[in-house]
Amino acid sequence: MRFSKFTLIVALMSFVTVSCGSDSVIDPVVIPEVGSNSLLVIADVDGIDIAPGVFTTSFNVDVTDSLGADVIDAVVTITHSALGVVTLPMDALNPGTYVALTNNYFAGTYWLSVRRGTDSLINGRVFGPDIHTIVYPTTSDTLFTDGPFTVLWTRIYSTEEVEIETRDFQTTLSTSTTSPDTGSYTVSSGGTVRNDQRIRVSRANTTVLTTGWTGSNFEASIRNTNEPIVVQ
């Protein structure tokens, strides 16, 4: 029965992804990243669940020069086929940090552009993960206090990093040590000490930005949550 349920969910997710016109995991046209290698750029696209099936996307780009000084006069944009061009204004309270927030979340390729005079980083890109579904535990399941349980989720494409979280437990699985996005992870004893539980699974991809200053990268992540989870 569980196998049949998973198969149906995967089929439905595949249909939604195709019908919404989300980008493929493989870009049809490869556009090379170009830049001056003079800006340290740390960029994040974070899909955040704010209610069941409802998401927002937070964009955050930190820009400094090769000497570590905040860059306060850059033009920063992130582009996606479903969103168009999103221009990130600088956060007045955090010089050198450029932010924006949009409704909804879309899987597929995000493109980054940072320009400041002769300094630039153009065509940085990262693949935003598809929205996963946590199929166990759900709000109709019951867990046991301080007992082990297995978190199960479905996804279309594997990601480079997965974070599993309860109110008592958190771990990050990375491709540096394993293949993390298998759709299954067993939380050992200690993950359900409290009885007001939630289960969160976050999945992420990261790209090294080769034409930025050493350490530049671009990450895209999606988070989904099931709560409240009954514990007895």
Kinemage of the C-alpha trace (Angstrom):
@kinemage 1
@onewidth
@group {chain A} dominant
@subgroup {mainchain}
@vectorlist {calphas} color= white
{ca met a 1} P 0.000 0.000 0.000
{ca arg a 2} L 2.787 2.408 0.861
{ca phe a 3} L 4.563 1.750 -2.432
{ca ser a 4} L 1.386 2.466 -4.387
{ca lys a 5} L 0.855 5.714 -2.486
{ca phe a 6} L 4.414 6.865 -3.232
{ca thr a 7} L 4.039 5.996 -6.914
{ca leu a 8} L 0.849 8.049 -7.199
{ca ile a 9} L 2.416 11.056 -5.484
{ca val a 10} L 5.483 10.964 -7.732
{ca ala a 11} L 3.281 10.748 -10.827
{ca leu a 12} L 1.205 13.729 -9.686
{ca met a 13} L 4.297 15.781 -8.891
{ca ser a 14} L 5.732 14.999 -12.319
{ca phe a 15} L 2.505 16.165 -13.956
{ca val a 16} L 2.489 19.433 -12.005
{ca thr a 17} L 6.141 20.126 -12.817
{ca val a 18} L 5.638 19.570 -16.539
{ca ser a 19} L 2.327 21.423 -16.749
{ca cys a 20} L 3.709 24.502 -14.958
{ca gly a 21} L 6.578 24.736 -17.438
{ca ser a 22} L 9.347 24.564 -14.825
{ca asp a 23} L 12.906 24.430 -16.096
{ca ser a 24} L 14.508 21.063 -16.744
{ca val a 25} L 17.351 19.867 -14.564
{ca ile a 26} L 19.507 20.171 -17.693
{ca asp a 27} L 19.602 23.646 -19.240
{ca pro a 28} L 18.748 23.576 -22.975
{ca val a 29} L 21.301 26.325 -23.654
{ca val a 30} L 24.525 26.595 -21.693
{ca ile a 31} L 25.408 30.250 -21.089
{ca pro a 32} L 28.835 30.637 -19.515
{ca glu a 33} L 29.363 32.640 -16.363
{ca val a 34} L 31.551 35.701 -16.878
{ca gly a 35} L 32.977 38.217 -14.446
{ca ser a 36} L 35.884 40.253 -13.196
{ca asn a 37} L 36.907 37.932 -10.306
{ca ser a 38} L 36.880 41.008 -8.073
{ca leu a 39} L 33.633 40.612 -6.078
{ca leu a 40} L 32.899 38.181 -3.269
{ca val a 41} L 29.269 37.192 -3.852
{ca ile a 42} L 27.281 34.957 -1.494
{ca ala a 43} L 23.770 34.474 -2.899
{ca asp a 44} L 20.765 32.543 -1.610
{ca val a 45} L 17.331 31.737 -3.025
{ca asp a 46} L 15.222 30.215 -0.248
{ca gly a 47} L 11.770 28.750 -0.816
{ca ile a 48} L 9.954 28.857 2.541
{ca asp a 49} L 6.647 27.192 3.390
{ca ile a 50} L 4.406 29.597 5.329
{ca ala a 51} L 1.304 27.369 5.309
{ca pro a 52} L 0.472 23.961 3.811
{ca gly a 53} L 1.052 24.299 0.071
{ca val a 54} L 1.837 28.037 0.338
{ca phe a 55} L 5.381 29.327 -0.234
{ca thr a 56} L 7.367 32.518 -0.410
{ca thr a 57} L 10.849 32.966 -1.854
{ca ser a 58} L 13.513 35.001 -0.109
{ca phe a 59} L 16.426 36.386 -2.157
{ca asn a 60} L 19.594 37.434 -0.335
{ca val a 61} L 22.898 38.463 -1.923
{ca asp a 62} L 25.919 39.666 0.081
{ca val a 63} L 28.506 41.581 -1.952
{ca thr a 64} L 31.966 42.641 -0.793
{ca asp a 65} L 35.102 43.591 -2.704
{ca ser a 66} L 38.437 41.769 -2.658
{ca leu a 67} L 39.497 43.769 0.414
{ca gly a 68} L 36.402 42.760 2.372
{ca ala a 69} L 34.618 46.109 2.129
{ca asp a 70} L 30.838 46.118 1.690
{ca val a 71} L 29.748 47.031 -1.834
{ca ile a 72} L 26.882 49.499 -1.463
{ca asp a 73} L 26.361 50.613 -5.072
{ca ala a 74} L 25.887 47.349 -6.978
{ca val a 75} L 23.021 46.479 -9.293
{ca val a 76} L 21.876 42.991 -8.324
{ca thr a 77} L 19.284 40.931 -10.192
{ca ile a 78} L 18.059 37.339 -10.079
{ca thr a 79} L 16.133 35.953 -13.045
{ca his a 80} L 13.865 32.935 -13.455
{ca ser a 81} L 11.694 31.934 -16.413
{ca ala a 82} L 8.516 32.042 -14.276
{ca leu a 83} L 9.390 35.229 -12.363
{ca gly a 84} L 11.166 37.385 -14.896
{ca val a 85} L 13.856 39.703 -13.562
{ca val a 86} L 13.834 40.415 -9.816
{ca thr a 87} L 15.898 43.463 -8.827
{ca leu a 88} L 17.254 43.298 -5.278
{ca pro a 89} L 17.551 46.647 -3.481
{ca met a 90} L 20.158 46.993 -0.784
{ca asp a 91} L 18.965 46.481 2.774
{ca ala a 92} L 19.314 49.904 4.421
{ca leu a 93} L 20.185 48.300 7.760
{ca asn a 94} L 22.805 45.932 6.287
{ca pro a 95} L 25.181 47.631 3.842
{ca gly a 96} L 26.341 45.279 1.103
{ca thr a 97} L 23.320 42.980 1.509
{ca tyr a 98} L 20.702 42.974 -1.260
{ca val a 99} L 17.290 41.448 -0.550
{ca ala a 100} L 13.877 40.779 -2.066
{ca leu a 101} L 10.830 38.649 -1.284
{ca thr a 102} L 8.292 37.193 -3.720
{ca asn a 103} L 5.145 35.132 -3.425
{ca asn a 104} L 5.293 31.460 -4.429
{ca tyr a 105} L 8.323 29.342 -5.253
{ca phe a 106} L 9.413 27.906 -8.585
{ca ala a 107} L 11.801 25.053 -9.302
{ca gly a 108} L 14.304 25.424 -12.101
{ca thr a 109} L 17.298 27.562 -12.977
{ca tyr a 110} L 17.936 30.888 -11.247
{ca trp a 111} L 20.370 33.323 -12.883
{ca leu a 112} L 22.400 35.891 -10.939
{ca ser a 113} L 23.856 39.193 -12.106
{ca val a 114} L 25.938 41.600 -9.999
{ca arg a 115} L 27.385 44.793 -11.508
{ca arg a 116} L 29.352 47.641 -9.934
{ca gly a 117} L 31.309 49.812 -12.360
{ca thr a 118} L 33.990 47.621 -13.933
{ca asp a 119} L 33.343 44.888 -11.354
{ca ser a 120} L 30.841 42.232 -12.359
{ca leu a 121} L 29.596 38.681 -12.100
{ca ile a 122} L 27.166 37.718 -14.856
{ca asn a 123} L 25.249 34.483 -15.577
{ca gly a 124} L 25.871 32.830 -12.233
{ca arg a 125} L 23.277 30.073 -11.985
{ca val a 126} L 21.904 27.407 -9.686
{ca phe a 127} L 19.124 24.856 -10.047
{ca gly a 128} L 16.284 25.430 -7.591
{ca pro a 129} L 15.027 22.068 -6.267
{ca asp a 130} L 11.516 20.858 -7.002
{ca ile a 131} L 9.022 21.041 -4.121
{ca his a 132} L 9.136 17.801 -2.156
{ca thr a 133} L 6.293 16.201 -0.201
{ca ile a 134} L 6.767 14.710 3.266
{ca val a 135} L 4.665 11.526 3.187
{ca tyr a 136} L 5.628 10.286 6.663
{ca pro a 137} L 5.019 11.377 9.311
{ca thr a 138} L 1.956 13.464 8.516
{ca thr a 139} L -0.536 15.190 10.785
{ca ser a 140} L -2.618 11.995 10.811
{ca asp a 141} L 0.256 9.832 12.102
{ca thr a 142} L 1.292 9.231 15.722
{ca leu a 143} L 4.904 9.008 16.907
{ca phe a 144} L 6.202 7.658 20.210
{ca thr a 145} L 7.990 9.809 22.765
{ca asp a 146} L 11.766 9.559 22.358
{ca gly a 147} L 11.376 6.720 19.863
{ca pro a 148} L 13.065 6.299 16.457
{ca phe a 149} L 11.087 6.881 13.262
{ca thr a 150} L 11.794 7.209 9.558
{ca val a 151} L 11.073 10.418 7.659
{ca leu a 152} L 9.907 9.739 4.083
{ca trp a 153} L 9.648 12.299 1.300
{ca thr a 154} L 9.170 12.324 -2.466
{ca arg a 155} L 11.057 14.461 -4.985
{ca ile a 156} L 11.672 14.620 -8.729
{ca tyr a 157} L 15.389 15.494 -8.779
{ca ser a 158} L 18.069 14.714 -6.207
{ca thr a 159} L 19.771 17.606 -4.445
{ca glu a 160} L 23.241 18.072 -3.003
{ca glu a 161} L 22.094 18.678 0.565
{ca val a 162} L 19.171 17.680 2.779
{ca glu a 163} L 18.352 18.976 6.257
{ca ile a 164} L 16.030 17.001 8.548
{ca glu a 165} L 14.571 18.786 11.554
{ca thr a 166} L 12.198 18.203 14.473
{ca arg a 167} L 11.814 20.449 17.515
{ca asp a 168} L 14.377 18.228 19.292
{ca phe a 169} L 16.663 17.164 16.457
{ca gln a 170} L 18.497 18.566 13.434
{ca thr a 171} L 20.965 17.099 10.989
{ca thr a 172} L 22.345 18.085 7.596
{ca leu a 173} L 23.212 15.433 5.026
{ca ser a 174} L 25.621 16.428 2.265
{ca thr a 175} L 27.035 14.868 -0.874
{ca ser a 176} L 30.463 15.425 0.661
{ca thr a 177} L 29.816 12.362 2.825
{ca thr a 178} L 26.875 10.485 1.291
{ca ser a 179} L 24.018 10.620 -1.234
{ca pro a 180} L 21.551 12.561 0.903
{ca asp a 181} L 18.372 12.954 -1.140
{ca thr a 182} L 17.181 9.343 -1.075
{ca gly a 183} L 13.680 10.130 0.206
{ca ser a 184} L 14.294 8.394 3.521
{ca tyr a 185} L 16.086 9.165 6.788
{ca thr a 186} L 15.749 7.467 10.177
{ca val a 187} L 15.693 9.781 13.177
{ca ser a 188} L 17.120 7.953 16.171
{ca ser a 189} L 15.876 8.147 19.755
{ca gly a 190} L 15.856 11.716 21.019
{ca gly a 191} L 14.120 13.219 18.008
{ca thr a 192} L 10.677 13.332 19.622
{ca val a 193} L 11.173 14.328 23.244
{ca arg a 194} L 8.571 17.113 23.072
{ca asn a 195} L 4.960 16.373 22.233
{ca asp a 196} L 4.304 19.512 20.137
{ca gln a 197} L 6.268 18.191 17.174
{ca arg a 198} L 6.867 19.251 13.620
{ca ile a 199} L 8.823 17.618 10.812
{ca arg a 200} L 10.794 19.760 8.383
{ca val a 201} L 12.766 18.699 5.336
{ca ser a 202} L 14.877 21.245 3.453
{ca arg a 203} L 16.716 20.437 0.220
{ca ala a 204} L 19.392 22.560 -1.457
{ca asn a 205} L 21.796 22.878 -4.351
{ca thr a 206} L 24.905 25.081 -4.371
{ca thr a 207} L 27.035 26.350 -7.260
{ca val a 208} L 30.542 27.757 -6.918
{ca leu a 209} L 30.707 31.106 -8.717
{ca thr a 210} L 33.978 30.796 -10.581
{ca thr a 211} L 34.206 34.411 -11.792
{ca gly a 212} L 33.697 35.862 -8.330
{ca trp a 213} L 36.337 36.336 -5.647
{ca thr a 214} L 37.382 33.088 -3.958
{ca gly a 215} L 34.531 31.782 -1.789
{ca ser a 216} L 31.676 33.062 -3.956
{ca asn a 217} L 28.688 30.735 -4.250
{ca phe a 218} L 24.996 30.617 -5.168
{ca glu a 219} L 22.560 28.390 -3.237
{ca ala a 220} L 18.898 27.553 -3.852
{ca ser a 221} L 16.782 25.681 -1.308
{ca ile a 222} L 13.193 24.622 -0.648
{ca arg a 223} L 11.675 23.853 2.767
{ca asn a 224} L 8.500 21.938 3.558
{ca thr a 225} L 6.902 21.192 6.938
{ca asn a 226} L 4.313 18.861 8.437
{ca glu a 227} L 2.802 20.014 11.740
{ca pro a 228} L 1.408 19.405 14.281
{ca ile a 229} L 2.629 15.827 14.675
{ca val a 230} L 0.979 13.785 17.434
{ca val a 231} L 3.403 12.206 19.924
{ca gln a 232} L 2.304 9.841 22.690
